[in-house]
Amino acid sequence: MKQNSLPHSERYDDAIGAQHYATQLGTYDEMYATQNKPLPHWEQFMTVLGKMGGEELERRRREAQRLLRNNGVTYNVYVESQSLVRPWQLDPIPLLISNQEWTTIAAGLEQRAELLNLLLNDIYGEQRLLKKGLLPIELIYGHHGFLRPCVGAFDELQRQLTLYSADLARGPDGRMWVLDDRTQAPSGTGYALENRTVMTRVLPDLFHEAHVHRLSMFFRALRSALERLAPHNKEAPRIVVLTPGALNETYFEHAYLASYLGYTLVQGDDLTVRDGRVWIKSLQGLNQVDVILRRVDDFFCDPLELRAGSKLGVTGLLEATRRGNVTVANPLGSSVLENNGLLPFLPGLARYFLGSELLLPSVATWWCGQRREREFVVHNLERLVIKKINRSPGRQAILGALLSQREKAELRDEIRAKPYLFIGQEQVGFSTVPAFVNGHIEPRHAILRSFVVANQKGYQAMPGGLTRIAADKDTVIVSNQSGGLSKDTWVMAEAPEQEVSLWLKPQRDQLVEPTAEPLPSRAADNLYWVGRHLERIEFSARLLRIVLQKLFENTDFDDSGGQCLHVLLGALTQVTATYPGFVGDASRLLKAPEQELLSIACNGSRPGTLPSSLKAFNLSALNVRDLWSQDTWLCIDDIQQRWQSKVIAADITLEQLQEHLNELIAGVVAFTGLISESMTRESGWMMLDSGRRLERALLLMAFLRSTVVLRHDEYIQNQILESVLNATDSLSIYQRRYRSYIQLPMVLELLLLDESHPRSLVYQLQQLYGHITTLPRGKKHKGRLSSVERIVFKAFTDIRLVKPQELSVAHEEDGIYANLEGLLSTNTELLWQASDKIAEAYFNHAQKAQQLAPTRQEDEL
Amino acid sequence: MKYRIVHITTYHYSQPVGLCQNEARLQPRKFWRQQCLSSHYEIDPVPADFHSRTDFFGNDVAYFAIQQSHAELTVTTTSEVELSPEPKRSDTAPAMAWEQVRELLQAQRSAGHEENPDVLEAKQFVLDSP
């Protein structure tokens, strides 16, 4: 396609200049408006882009994708019952808005936010609008978002709409319309910020030349707004982000914002209401929460007073709010404003509340609850889009023009039966914006999601936002669920803007005390399991590697090498618990182990296999996404991704597997190193390391019990011992210590009793004990050992008190080293108990909330 | 007629429960025929947190939380109500025909027109239950 011989300057005409951009007739285009040449604020940009050339831009685009992937920016799309995690896609060409135009738009958005705020206050407060007939009662009370328990429940501060977002589109005449108001838990700010971060790295020159307004002021304002909401503790309020969890479509954003703003990310389970206050259940005990930035829909927030059976909320949250002990942002009940039927009333309400005209028009809407409007809608179905006032996941907008006569009649009946539930809206054409697709630029329909936050004087809009474009040239409807790209949005300032950091300036001589961030019990639980799964992965990989080595060494299965291999295969099954595997009546498998070995490496649906452990590891890590640094998350994601693409999807052979096992082990080691260097030695790290130590101890013992506990002939024994040392990464240490004498007592001494060897059993127990005694313990244990400490101490002491020569005493009859077996089995038992006790003491998950009232069978999300 | 009502609810749990949060609507309310002279709760074990309020429809609601381990919960409400005698058929003849009521509820008020509070309250019951 490209010819190397052409000099660079002649190639800039490579089909990405403005001259190759074909706009659509009758559609407003962002770059051209309705003229024949690009608008001034686009012109310069496009010239530079033209000089860059299609190939270079493609390279930048791919770089952007890579950065987004590395940061783990994802968006979950629901496909039936499964969810697909999709990487977020960014188009390298931003939407450009001139400063002048933005001033008008921002004023309109801020006015709208004010208006909606006043509306919200009235609906749940004095209800003057309803009493005066300025708003029909059916429109408000008939909307699912109107929550009766919330009426009169909040004071003025708690009722404030803190964060608001509006979807904007531009019609053919160039005017901006509001399509949708979002007032519950508006999403997109995190994605907008992430897009901006990536764009500044991928198109730095263009970004700086364009003097783009920064986004940090917005987030600063958000932080201030949340702090102002705190009912108590105003100097250092505890603010949390409440998320539905890792399976939610915008989970990435919840974790990202929590990290960026410095708040703890919690799920419903992490919080509890006692004495009318909200607390985080953390390892250190209960910590009071002052403000909750919620990402959970209204109705799911309180299973006691709102939706019964909701597992996403906090029982008693509404009562705690009512008593003024916590503020929820945005207030519960704010979803009543996400009501299309309000649109036609807004101009009147603007005049009533603000004494001025509504600046930003909404899409022309007719609410069918009024007779005249109803008749209009019913007689003009072909021209209109019909929607319900309640947003429901199943029901989409109905385009009247696409209906058959019979369908139209049915719809009319439906509208007449419950008219207050329906609206008719004019079909709005969205403007198109240049998008870089498939190596060239073409127009795509776009929607801009803008964001507004409350500040001390009123409201301020984010200079920018999240632009989404349609999946292809002809698609008019733009939505995240149906696929599509996003763009950064640049509001061009007149002059370069000073960079504002998110860091606050302390007063002179003020030494800010570090706040101890509580670790939610659920987070502790997940970190513990990250540690345990990590060890499983490493141990299984190392063992599998040794098995493969032995397999390829031997061609004859009857000699001692073959015997050793059989033992190792059995051990592999025992250690990974992939029963029945090579254990029991499996002589056939032992002769031809290839299938089973591949299954252990590739089959994700069998418990105990490598992919199974990798998935579990990834999921646990995802659940505490907000706790990992950038590098660490990259490493975590990499481990699983690599295995998935290079081993499972690539359908490899056993010979090729060894190489990938090396890579996997290297990845695990890298992760271990990272967390060792970047996690503070607080509860979180101790939990993770406790999980690792416990699991490593258990696996080592299981391994020894299935290999060296049985007596074998000396020659076979030696091979087994060597393999055991190899699989536990202890061979070179052994060789340095004992040179060429390989014998059971010495191997046991190294692997069980050597306190300086990081892979020995006693070392694991010592570390584990150290952590357990340092972790916070309940008040009742002051001065005495807790039950966890007691068990671990016993396990640790039992090992230390062992005399190595006793272990190598074998009984003639049963051919096993009975004392060794006894020791290992007792110790294993103790550690299993310890694991239970740890869960009981720290994870609180035994106490799952139960509803005593009948619950409805409906989808949660 | 005066009535004394004792309402006892008991829960037996198969395992001890550490935290129990409740919303109780067990107290008779006042309306044109009925006066609630007194009403109080007795809860065993004694809740650590108890708070009364009136809900959206004018009912008395009690929120209470038991924050210690327990295996049984007993809630007893004792109320005294006085009922006026049942009116005769003729006394309750409707003030207007139901067709008129329907018209009233469906009437379109123009904006800014103060709505009759009784009509306003009645209108919400025309809608589906939440």
Interface residues (C-beta under 8 A of the other chain):
Chain A: L130 K131 K132 G133 L134 I137 E138 Y141 G142 H144 F146 R148 P149 V151 T272 V273 R274 D275 G276 L304 E305 T315 G316 E319 R322 R323 G348 Q370 R371 K418 Y420 Q847 L852
Chain B: Y11 G18 L19 Q21 N22 E23 A48 D49 H51 R53 D55 F56 F57 Y63 A65 Q67 Q108 R109 S110 A111 G112 H113 E114 E115 P117 L120 K123 Q124 V126 L127 D128 P130
